[in-house]
Amino acid sequence: MSDVMFFGVLQMPYEMAMADEMSRRQFYGRVQEALERLRRAEVDAERFRLAIESEDNSDTLHFAVINNAPDGAAIRAEFDAQI
């Protein structure tokens, strides 16, 4: 699901989100997706914090970013940054 649709469902007025069984299921599904995104962000933040702490005297940080595409495919990008 695109971010536009994702946030649109999350921002629906209560009456619209709870209007019928289909809209309740859609809203519940997007809330579950939001929770998963938050969990992944917390894990990524912790990995980033650990990477910074482990780079004591280095002037280069290595980043690995993994993003799950809507079709379930994982997109991975890695790069180094000079600091």
C-alpha positions as CSV (number, residue, x, y, z in Angstrom):
1,M,0.0,0.0,0.0
2,S,1.3,3.4,-0.9
3,D,2.1,5.9,1.9
4,V,-0.6,8.2,0.7
5,M,-3.3,5.5,1.1
6,F,-1.7,4.2,4.3
7,F,-1.8,7.7,6.0
8,G,-5.2,8.4,4.5
9,V,-6.7,5.3,6.2
10,L,-5.0,6.1,9.5
11,Q,-6.4,9.7,9.4
12,M,-10.0,8.8,8.6
13,P,-12.6,10.2,10.9
14,Y,-13.8,7.7,13.5
15,E,-17.3,7.5,12.0
16,M,-15.9,6.6,8.6
17,A,-13.3,4.1,10.0
18,M,-16.0,2.3,12.0
19,A,-18.9,2.6,9.5
20,D,-19.0,-1.0,8.4
21,E,-17.1,-4.3,8.7
22,M,-14.9,-3.7,5.7
23,S,-13.7,-0.2,6.8
24,R,-13.0,-1.6,10.3
25,R,-10.9,-4.4,8.9
26,Q,-9.1,-1.9,6.6
27,F,-8.4,0.4,9.6
28,Y,-7.2,-2.5,11.8
29,G,-4.9,-3.7,9.0
30,R,-3.3,-0.3,8.6
31,V,-2.9,0.1,12.4
32,Q,-1.1,-3.3,12.4
33,E,1.1,-2.1,9.5
34,A,1.9,1.1,11.5
35,L,2.9,-0.9,14.5
36,E,5.2,-3.0,12.4
37,R,6.8,0.2,10.9
38,L,7.4,1.6,14.4
39,R,9.0,-1.7,15.5
40,R,11.3,-1.7,12.5
41,A,12.2,1.9,13.1
42,E,13.1,1.1,16.7
43,V,15.3,-1.8,15.6
44,D,16.9,0.4,13.0
45,A,17.6,3.2,15.5
46,E,19.1,0.7,17.9
47,R,21.4,-0.8,15.2
48,F,22.4,2.7,14.2
49,R,23.2,3.6,17.8
50,L,25.3,0.5,18.2
51,A,27.1,1.1,14.9
52,I,28.0,4.6,16.1
53,E,29.3,3.3,19.5
54,S,31.3,0.6,17.8
55,E,33.1,3.1,15.5
56,D,35.1,4.6,18.4
57,N,38.1,6.1,16.5
58,S,37.0,5.7,12.9
59,D,36.1,8.5,10.6
60,T,33.9,6.3,8.5
61,L,30.4,5.0,9.3
62,H,28.9,2.1,7.4
63,F,25.1,2.2,6.8
64,A,22.8,-0.6,5.7
65,V,19.2,0.3,5.0
66,I,16.6,-2.3,4.4
67,N,13.1,-1.2,3.3
68,N,10.3,-3.7,2.6
69,A,8.5,-2.8,-0.6
70,P,4.7,-3.1,-0.7
71,D,5.0,-6.4,-2.7
72,G,7.1,-7.9,0.2
73,A,10.4,-7.7,-1.5
74,A,13.3,-6.4,0.7
75,I,15.2,-3.4,-0.8
76,R,18.7,-3.1,0.7
77,A,21.1,-0.2,0.3
78,E,24.6,0.0,1.8
79,F,27.0,3.0,1.9
80,D,29.9,4.4,3.9
81,A,30.0,8.0,5.1
82,Q,33.0,10.0,6.0
83,I,32.6,12.0,9.2
